[in-house]
Amino acid sequence: MFRHRVLLLPFAFAAGICLAGLPHWLPPHDRLGLLDPLMIAGLAGSAMLAMMLVVGGIARPLWAWAVMASCAPLSVAGRVAIQAMHGGAAPDPWSFELAVAVLAGALAVLPGVLAGLFVQKIQDPRHGG
């Protein structure tokens, strides 16, 4: 289907890092909330990317889920590391924030992967779709 499938998975990963990370990188740490609209939009975008990876046959469902679900915690870890390198103290509950990002990323991407599997199943000519 796609000529350069190998390049699309890293591109989707980089896009997912940006989608999940933008809400973490823009505002100061004390203004972050768990239900920020930008964070929800970023996780929804990661779910859509996972769905496209599965529907396009670029990645297997489990691989697409793992790659796209890792974007949220990696963006949080990157923000904490950069903040610590610039001399600012790491946020006190950074381990809790990282655990929440792991859970949120995994749960947010799952519907996208399942929707991708559903669309893939419908499009399969062996099933009359």
C-alpha positions in Angstrom: 0.0 0.0 0.0 2.7 2.5 1.0 6.0 2.6 -0.7 8.1 3.6 2.3 6.4 1.9 5.2 9.6 1.8 7.3 9.7 5.6 7.4 6.1 6.1 8.5 6.4 4.4 11.9 9.2 6.7 13.2 7.3 9.7 11.7 4.2 8.7 13.5 6.2 8.3 16.7 7.7 11.8 16.3 4.3 13.2 15.7 3.0 11.4 18.7 5.8 12.8 20.9 4.9 16.3 19.7 1.2 15.8 20.2 1.6 14.4 23.7 4.5 16.7 24.6 3.2 20.1 23.5 0.9 20.5 26.5 3.8 19.5 28.8 6.4 21.8 27.2 4.4 25.0 26.8 3.0 26.0 30.2 4.9 26.3 33.4 4.8 23.1 35.5 2.6 24.6 38.2 -0.1 25.3 35.7 -0.4 21.7 34.4 -3.5 19.7 35.1 -4.4 16.2 34.4 -7.5 17.0 32.4 -6.1 19.9 30.3 -7.8 20.2 26.9 -4.5 20.2 25.1 -3.5 16.9 26.8 -6.8 15.3 25.8 -6.4 16.5 22.2 -2.8 15.2 22.1 -3.8 11.8 23.4 -6.7 11.7 20.9 -4.3 12.5 18.1 -2.0 9.7 19.2 -5.0 7.3 19.1 -5.8 8.5 15.5 -2.2 7.9 14.5 -2.3 4.4 16.0 -5.5 3.7 14.0 -3.9 4.9 10.8 -0.9 2.7 11.4 -3.1 -0.4 11.9 -5.5 0.4 9.0 -2.6 1.1 6.6 -0.8 -2.1 7.5 2.2 -0.1 8.6 2.4 -1.8 12.0 0.8 -4.7 13.7 -1.8 -3.7 16.3 0.3 -4.5 19.4 3.4 -2.7 17.9 1.3 0.3 17.0 -0.2 0.4 20.5 3.2 0.1 22.2 4.9 2.8 20.1 2.0 5.3 20.3 1.3 4.7 24.0 4.9 5.4 24.8 4.7 8.9 23.4 3.0 10.4 26.5 5.4 9.1 29.1 8.4 9.8 27.0 7.3 13.4 26.6 6.8 13.8 30.3 10.2 12.2 31.0 11.8 14.6 28.5 10.3 17.6 30.1 11.5 16.5 33.5 15.0 15.8 32.2 15.3 19.2 30.4 13.9 21.0 33.4 16.5 19.3 35.7 19.3 20.1 33.2 18.4 23.8 33.1 19.0 24.0 36.9 15.3 23.9 37.8 14.3 21.4 40.4 12.5 18.4 39.1 8.8 18.5 40.0 8.1 16.8 43.3 5.6 14.2 42.1 7.5 13.5 38.8 7.3 9.7 39.4 3.5 10.0 39.9 3.2 12.2 36.9 5.1 9.6 34.8 2.9 6.8 36.1 -0.2 8.7 35.2 1.3 9.4 31.7 2.0 5.7 31.2 -1.6 4.8 32.1 -3.2 7.7 30.2 -1.1 6.9 27.1 -1.9 3.2 27.2 -5.6 3.7 27.7 -6.0 6.6 25.2 -4.3 4.8 22.3 -6.2 1.5 22.8 -9.5 2.7 21.2 -7.6 3.8 18.2 -5.9 0.5 17.8 -9.2 -1.3 18.2 -10.9 1.0 15.7 -8.1 0.2 13.3 -8.6 -3.5 13.8 -12.3 -3.1 13.2 -11.8 -1.1 9.9 -9.2 -3.6 8.8 -11.6 -6.4 9.4 -14.3 -4.7 7.4 -12.0 -4.0 4.5 -10.7 -7.6 4.4 -12.0 -9.1 1.1 -12.2 -12.6 2.7 -14.9 -11.4 5.0 -17.0 -9.9 2.2 -16.3 -6.3 3.3 
